[in-house]
Amino acid sequence: MYTSGVWMVKEGHEDEFARTWQESVDKLSLEFPGITFRLMRNQENPRRFVSVGGPWRNAEQIAQARSLPSYQESMAEVERILESGEISNYELVAEVS
């Protein structure tokens, strides 16, 4: 399983968002080693970001991560600088490398 977020950041807060996101996943990676987190920024619209995390073992592990106080605190910080945001869980269907 993978997690993904689509984020539209308030103008002027792009660097703050990236820094806060990085701090949040640094903490998560200590709790959940083996999970890779990526943050990508849209070249045409630098206020738009996409994040991906995984692979997670299952939905329960994702729920456990999201229930951590450190995750909830980080999300509260992120929410104040967002215009919009959506997080989702995904199941891997195909992969090519």
Contacts in CASP RR format, 6 or more apart in sequence:
PFRMAT RR
TARGET T0000
AUTHOR 0000-0000-0000
METHOD contacts of the structure
MODEL  1
MYTSGVWMVKEGHEDEFARTWQESVDKLSLEFPGITFRLMRNQENPRRFV
SVGGPWRNAEQIAQARSLPSYQESMAEVERILESGEISNYELVAEVS
1 54 0 8 1.000
1 55 0 8 1.000
1 56 0 8 1.000
1 57 0 8 1.000
1 58 0 8 1.000
1 59 0 8 1.000
1 61 0 8 1.000
1 62 0 8 1.000
1 89 0 8 1.000
1 90 0 8 1.000
1 91 0 8 1.000
1 92 0 8 1.000
2 52 0 8 1.000
2 53 0 8 1.000
2 54 0 8 1.000
2 55 0 8 1.000
2 56 0 8 1.000
2 89 0 8 1.000
2 90 0 8 1.000
2 91 0 8 1.000
2 92 0 8 1.000
3 51 0 8 1.000
3 52 0 8 1.000
3 53 0 8 1.000
3 54 0 8 1.000
3 56 0 8 1.000
3 62 0 8 1.000
3 87 0 8 1.000
3 88 0 8 1.000
3 89 0 8 1.000
3 90 0 8 1.000
4 50 0 8 1.000
4 51 0 8 1.000
4 52 0 8 1.000
4 53 0 8 1.000
4 87 0 8 1.000
4 88 0 8 1.000
4 89 0 8 1.000
4 90 0 8 1.000
5 50 0 8 1.000
5 51 0 8 1.000
5 52 0 8 1.000
5 85 0 8 1.000
5 86 0 8 1.000
5 87 0 8 1.000
5 88 0 8 1.000
6 48 0 8 1.000
6 49 0 8 1.000
6 50 0 8 1.000
6 85 0 8 1.000
6 86 0 8 1.000
7 17 0 8 1.000
7 48 0 8 1.000
7 49 0 8 1.000
7 50 0 8 1.000
7 51 0 8 1.000
7 78 0 8 1.000
7 82 0 8 1.000
7 84 0 8 1.000
7 85 0 8 1.000
8 47 0 8 1.000
8 48 0 8 1.000
8 82 0 8 1.000
8 83 0 8 1.000
8 84 0 8 1.000
8 85 0 8 1.000
9 17 0 8 1.000
9 47 0 8 1.000
9 48 0 8 1.000
9 49 0 8 1.000
9 81 0 8 1.000
9 82 0 8 1.000
9 83 0 8 1.000
10 47 0 8 1.000
10 81 0 8 1.000
10 82 0 8 1.000
10 83 0 8 1.000
11 47 0 8 1.000
12 47 0 8 1.000
13 81 0 8 1.000
14 41 0 8 1.000
14 46 0 8 1.000
14 47 0 8 1.000
16 81 0 8 1.000
17 49 0 8 1.000
17 78 0 8 1.000
17 81 0 8 1.000
17 82 0 8 1.000
18 39 0 8 1.000
18 41 0 8 1.000
18 49 0 8 1.000
20 74 0 8 1.000
20 77 0 8 1.000
20 78 0 8 1.000
20 81 0 8 1.000
21 39 0 8 1.000
21 49 0 8 1.000
21 51 0 8 1.000
21 74 0 8 1.000
21 78 0 8 1.000
22 39 0 8 1.000
23 74 0 8 1.000
24 70 0 8 1.000
24 71 0 8 1.000
24 74 0 8 1.000
24 75 0 8 1.000
24 78 0 8 1.000
25 37 0 8 1.000
25 39 0 8 1.000
27 68 0 8 1.000
27 70 0 8 1.000
27 71 0 8 1.000
27 74 0 8 1.000
28 35 0 8 1.000
28 37 0 8 1.000
28 65 0 8 1.000
28 68 0 8 1.000
28 70 0 8 1.000
28 71 0 8 1.000
29 35 0 8 1.000
29 37 0 8 1.000
31 65 0 8 1.000
31 68 0 8 1.000
32 56 0 8 1.000
32 61 0 8 1.000
32 65 0 8 1.000
35 53 0 8 1.000
35 54 0 8 1.000
35 55 0 8 1.000
35 56 0 8 1.000
36 53 0 8 1.000
36 54 0 8 1.000
36 55 0 8 1.000
37 51 0 8 1.000
37 52 0 8 1.000
37 53 0 8 1.000
37 54 0 8 1.000
38 51 0 8 1.000
38 52 0 8 1.000
38 53 0 8 1.000
39 49 0 8 1.000
39 50 0 8 1.000
39 51 0 8 1.000
40 49 0 8 1.000
40 50 0 8 1.000
40 51 0 8 1.000
40 52 0 8 1.000
41 48 0 8 1.000
41 49 0 8 1.000
42 48 0 8 1.000
42 49 0 8 1.000
42 50 0 8 1.000
47 83 0 8 1.000
55 92 0 8 1.000
56 62 0 8 1.000
56 65 0 8 1.000
59 89 0 8 1.000
62 89 0 8 1.000
65 71 0 8 1.000
66 72 0 8 1.000
END
